[in-house]
Structure formats: C-alpha cells, structure tokens
C-alpha cells in the first residue's frame, strides 16, 4: 500500500523483498514507473546491490521506506533462543541502519531525501508474547532520532508506529477476535494498510518538511485508551 500510494503521487518506485514472483505481481498491480529487485532485508550485500540498482535505474534515491520486519518467536522474552533473537534484530533493527547507510552513500548525502522507518506501537508497551519484537521497534524509534541528528539538515528521518493493522504478518493477533478488539479502540476499527500508507506519503512529501526525528503513531487511538 505504501508503494502504491507513493506511485500514485507520481513517484518512481523500486520494490524490494525476498521473493521475485511476489514483487513482480505487486509491481503489475501498482503500475507506473515501478521496478523490482529481490533482496533479503537483513543481508547487507543484497541491500547494497538493491540500492545500486535503484540509482542506476532512476538516477537517485529521494525516499527510503524501511518496512521489512520479522517476528519468528512468540513467547516470553526470557525463554527466547539466540538464533531467533539474532534474526529478529538482524531484520528489524540492523536492516534499517544498513539500508539507510547505503542510500546515504549512494545518493542522499549529495541530493538529500527522506527516510521513513516503520516501527510499532509495541515499542511503547511491554508484552509477554511479542516482547522481543517490541524491543526491536523501541530501538528503531531511538535509532530514528539518532539518524535524524546524524543526517541533518539534508536528510529527514522519521518513523511511523502503527497499531494493530490487518496485515498477513499480524493475522494471528487480529483474526481471532477482530470485532472485540475494535470495540476497545476509540475509533472502533482496526487499521488497514492504507492508513499507514497515507502517513508515509505525508512524511515523504514537503508537507512534513519541518519534521525530523519523530515517530507518528497511527493506531486508531489505542495507546490513549491503554490498549
């Protein structure tokens, strides 16, 4: 939804994820000037190759959206094995840093730009089910502030902290009790991907030209209600 919204606003888009067939399918739906490059978000060499391909294809990078995430472990933080701990941090925290470094070196240091990290309201909370995932998102919000300072004034770095959005990744959290969960929220509905895409478009555009180092919460009011 983020890529489609940016493309709809006239942006030329490079889509990247692990699976080539899924990328090509998504690009065909988005249309416009949309290219694809298969890369694992946690692999520095693949990140570097994707950034290089983007600059070769489009000439520069104006906006980077760090949207990839993983959560291979559900359970108490004290019981997680190190392999899954490392995997979660590799994709959710190290990944955004690496991709931002590559975009900075390849284009943004010279031309400026906007970096958007997709965090989570879980970064403001604690959980005995997805606590390690939430820990990476809290750290990502802090990293956002650090990079905003590092890359100013030419590059703005902000984050979005979504609440419970109806995505495939979060299906186990919302599908069993969607109506009941929605009733606990002030706006009485779960999020949809377009809600987050709209926020990303704002942060990518000049409408947010005096914003950097901040995290936008988009959660239907869940945090203010304590849920």
N, C-alpha and C positions, 0 to 999 in steps of 0.2 A: 504494500500500500504506500509506503514511503517513496519508493522508486517511481511508482505510477503517478503519484501526486507531484513529485518534482518534474517528471517528464511532462505532465500536463501543464505545468507552469513554464514550459519551454526549455528545460534543462536537457542537456545531453547526458545520458546515464550509462555508467558501467556497472553492471550487476555482477556480484561475486558470491559464490557459495561453493560447497564441495561438489555438487552433482551437476554435470554438464547438461543432462537432459532436462532437469528441473529448471535450470537457468534459461535454456532455450524456450521452454514452454512459457515461462514468465515473461520473457522479452517479447514473445509474439503477442501476448495479451496487452503489454504496455504500449508497444508500437513506438513511433517517433524514432529519434536517434538513440537507440538502446543497444549497447554491445554487452557481451558476456565474457567472463573469464573465470574458469573453475579454479578455486583455491581454498585451502583449509585456513580458516581464520587464525588458528593458533600456530601456523607454520611461518616463521619469518622469511624464509626464502620464497615461499609462494606469495606472501604479501608483497615482497619487493618486486616480484615478477608481474603481479597484477597492477601495481602502481605504475611500473614502467610501461606496461601495455596501454594503460589509460592515457598517459601522457603522449605516447606515440599515436594513439587513435584520435584524441581530442585536443592535444596541444598543451593542456594544463589541467589542474585539479582545483576547482573552486570550493567544493563542498565534499567533506568526507563524513559518512554516517557509519559509525561503528555499532552495528546492530546484531552481530553474531553473538550467541550465548549458548551455554550448555549447562545441564544440571543432571549429571549421571548418578547422583546419590540423593536418596530420600531417607531421612532419619536423623538421629541425634548427632550433633557435631562431634561429640566426644568419641563416637564409635566409627567415624569415617576412616577408611583405609587411605594411605598416602597416594596411591595411584589415582584414585578418583578425586582426591583433594587437589593434586597437581594438575589434573586435567581441567578441573573447574577454573582454577586460576590461570592456566595457560590460555584458555579461550576468552574468559570473561574479563580478565584484568591485564595480563601481559599482551594479549592480542590488540586491544585498542591502543596501547602505547606503541607497539611495533608499527601498526598501520599509520598512526599519526606521525611517527618518526619518518617513515618512508614518504608519505605525502608531503611532509615539510621539506625534506631534502630534494625531492624531485620537482616540486612546484611551488608550494605555499610560502617558502622562505622568500622567494622572489616576487610572487604575484599576490600573496595574501590569500585569505579564504576563511571558511567556517568549518569547524569540526563539531559534530554532534554525537555524543555518546548516549547510548540507550541503557539507562540504569534500571532502577526499580524502586517502588515504594518500600520494598523489603529492606532496602538499605537504611531505612529509618526505624525499622522494627526488629524484633527478635522472633525466632521460630525454632521449635524443636523438630521440625520436619525438613525445612529447606534452609537451615541456618548458614551453611557454608556458601550456598548460592547467594544468600542475602549479604554475607560478609564481603563477597567479591563486588557486589553492587554498591555497598557503602564505600569501599575502597575506590571504586570507579568514580564516584562523585567527588571524592577528595582529589583523585588524580586529575579530574576535570578542572578543579580550581588551580592545581599546581601548573598544569599545562597552559591555562589561561594566562597565568603570570609569565610563564616562560616565553610564550609565543606572541605576546602583545608587543606593539599595537597592531601588527599586520594581520594576525590570525585570531579570530574569536573562537573560544572553546566553551561550549555549553553542554548540558545533559538534559535528558528527559527521563523522569521517573514514572513509568506507567503503573497504574494499579492493575487489577485483575482484568486482563484483556482476553477476548475469546480467540485465542490462537491455538494451533495444534500443540505447541510446546506446553501450554498451560492447561491442556484439556483435562488432565487428572485433577486439577484444582477446582475447575468451574463446572464441568459437565454433570457431576452427580447431584448438584444442588443449585443450579443457576438461579431459579426463581427465589429461593430462600436467601441466597447471598445478595441478590439485587435488592431485596427489601431492607437490608441492613444499611444500604448506602443512601445518602441524601438525594442523589439523582435517580435512585431506584432502577438502575440498569448497569450491566457490566459494560466494559469498554469493548470497542471494535477496533480493528487495525487502523481504520481511517481517522479515529480520534488522535492517534499518535502521529499519523502522517501529517495531519493539519498542524500540529505543534512543530514538527520537523520543518515544514515549509516556512513557518514563521521564523525559526532560528536560522534557516538557510538564507533568508531574504534580508534586504536592507531594513525591513520593518523592525528588526532587532539589532540594528547597527550600534546601539549603545549598551549592549548586553554582552558580558563575557564572564565566565567562571560561575555561572548559576545553573541550578537544576530546576527545571519546570516540572511540577507534579501534575500529572493528568490521571486522575483516579476516581472521578465521579463523587469526590468528597469523602472518600473512605477514611483518609487519615484524620480529617477533622472530627469524624464521628467515632474514632477509636477502633475502626475495623481494618 
